[in-house]
Amino acid sequence: MYLAELLMAVGIVIVAMHLTLVIGVCVVIVLQVVRISAEEQLLMRTMPTYGTYVRATRCRLIPSVW
């Protein structure tokens, strides 16, 4: 879901290259990373088995990257 949102935002910038869109997409990307980090912290606190998943799955958003 997150990767699809980021790809859609980048695609919008590619189609209509305006400075306001570039700035907006950069803000969206930063906010998504903050949101993902907050959700991961919440999952670590509330689900005891999530730590095992995190250790086994290093790249959860973009394969081989992050």
Beta strands, then each sheet from edge to edge (+ up, - down):
end
